[in-house]
Amino acid sequence: MKYLISGGVKSGKSTRALEIARGFAEPRSFLATAVGFDGEMKEKIARHRAERQDAFETVEEPFLIHAAVRERMIVDCIPMWLNNLFFAGREDEADAIIDAFIERLPDDIVIVTNETGMGVIPADAASRRYGELLGAVNAQLAKAVERVELMIAGIPLRIK
């Protein structure tokens, strides 16, 4: 089944994705979009890798998620992927990449994203563009999957 899990920061999205994907047949994969650009991010990546143990083959791809997607996979996470594009000055590639990603969605996948539209409107133009694009991408993904869950304080709330 195709899942999209959304929610706020530290709401339990990644843990829920692991719970769901452990039900997929083996082999299972984990598409990691994060880049260890500083010590804090490197520690976070190491914690997530340890949490997965050896239950998933890790595929690292910060930009071309459509080329790396495969059957029985977790994609964690869409906001980090979009951040990577913005940081690299490649935000204009987002629409084409997400369209190709959706075209290639396998039968069993869990996609992790953040729900960023529930807070303060950012003061700067780049942050507003990021939030608007992430909202549009989330809507496309939600339409393309069978199940959408919103994580609230570690509790999944089924939306679709």
C-alpha positions in Angstrom: 0.0 0.0 0.0 1.1 3.6 -0.7 1.3 5.7 2.5 2.0 9.4 3.2 2.8 10.3 6.7 2.7 14.0 7.7 3.0 15.9 11.0 5.0 18.3 12.9 8.7 18.1 13.9 9.2 15.2 16.4 5.6 14.0 16.1 6.6 10.4 15.5 6.5 10.3 11.7 9.7 8.3 11.2 8.9 5.8 13.9 5.4 5.3 12.3 7.0 4.8 8.9 9.2 2.0 10.3 6.2 0.3 12.0 4.3 0.3 8.7 7.3 -0.7 6.5 8.3 -3.6 8.8 5.2 -5.2 7.4 6.5 -5.1 3.9 8.1 -8.3 2.5 11.9 -8.3 2.4 14.0 -6.9 1.0 13.1 -3.4 2.2 14.8 -0.1 1.4 15.1 3.3 3.1 15.7 6.3 0.9 17.5 8.9 3.0 17.4 12.4 1.7 19.3 14.1 4.5 22.9 15.3 4.0 25.2 15.3 7.1 26.2 19.0 6.7 27.1 19.5 10.4 27.6 17.5 13.6 24.0 17.7 14.7 22.7 16.4 11.4 25.4 13.6 11.4 24.2 12.6 14.8 20.5 12.5 13.7 21.4 10.4 10.7 23.3 8.0 12.9 20.4 7.7 15.3 17.9 7.0 12.5 20.3 4.4 10.9 20.6 2.7 14.3 16.8 2.7 14.7 16.4 0.9 11.4 19.1 -1.7 12.4 19.7 -4.0 9.4 16.0 -4.3 8.5 16.4 -1.9 5.6 19.0 -1.3 2.9 19.8 2.4 3.0 19.9 4.4 -0.3 21.2 7.9 0.0 19.9 10.4 -2.6 19.5 14.1 -1.7 18.1 15.3 -5.1 16.9 12.7 -7.6 14.4 10.8 -5.5 12.5 9.7 -8.6 15.6 7.8 -9.8 16.2 6.1 -6.5 12.6 5.0 -5.6 12.0 1.2 -5.4 9.5 -1.3 -4.2 9.0 -1.8 -0.4 10.7 1.5 0.6 10.5 4.3 3.1 11.3 7.8 1.7 12.4 10.0 4.6 11.8 12.9 4.1 10.3 15.2 1.5 11.0 18.4 3.3 14.7 17.6 3.5 14.7 16.7 -0.2 13.1 20.1 -1.0 15.5 21.9 1.3 18.4 20.3 -0.5 17.0 21.6 -3.8 16.6 25.1 -2.4 20.1 25.1 -0.9 21.7 24.0 -4.1 19.8 26.6 -6.2 17.8 23.8 -7.9 14.3 24.5 -6.7 13.1 24.9 -10.3 13.6 21.1 -10.7 11.2 20.2 -7.9 8.0 19.9 -10.1 9.6 17.6 -12.7 11.2 15.5 -10.0 8.1 15.1 -8.0 6.0 14.3 -11.1 8.5 11.6 -12.1 8.6 10.3 -8.5 4.8 10.0 -8.5 4.8 8.2 -11.8 7.2 5.6 -10.4 5.5 5.0 -7.0 5.8 1.3 -6.2 2.9 -0.7 -4.7 4.5 -0.6 -1.2 6.0 2.7 -0.1 5.8 5.0 3.0 6.6 8.6 2.3 7.4 10.9 5.2 6.8 14.7 5.0 6.1 17.6 7.4 3.0 19.6 7.8 4.3 23.1 7.7 1.2 25.0 6.9 -0.1 25.2 10.5 2.2 27.9 11.8 3.3 31.4 11.4 3.7 32.8 7.8 7.5 33.3 7.3 8.9 36.8 7.1 11.2 36.2 4.2 10.4 35.4 0.5 12.5 32.2 0.2 10.8 30.6 3.3 7.4 31.5 1.9 8.3 29.9 -1.5 9.6 26.8 0.3 6.4 26.5 2.4 4.1 27.0 -0.6 6.0 24.5 -2.7 6.1 21.9 0.1 2.3 22.4 0.5 1.8 21.8 -3.2 4.1 18.7 -3.2 2.3 17.3 -0.1 -1.1 17.7 -1.9 0.2 15.9 -5.0 1.5 13.1 -2.9 -1.7 12.8 -0.9 -3.7 12.5 -4.1 -1.3 9.8 -5.4 -1.4 7.5 -2.4 -4.1 5.3 -0.8 -3.5 6.2 2.8 -2.6 9.5 4.5 -1.9 9.7 8.2 -1.2 12.8 10.3 0.9 12.2 13.4 0.0 14.1 16.5 2.1 13.5 19.6 3.0 10.0 18.4 -0.5 9.1 17.6 -1.5 8.4 13.9 -4.7 10.0 12.8 -6.0 8.6 9.5 -6.9 11.3 7.0 -7.4 9.1 3.9 
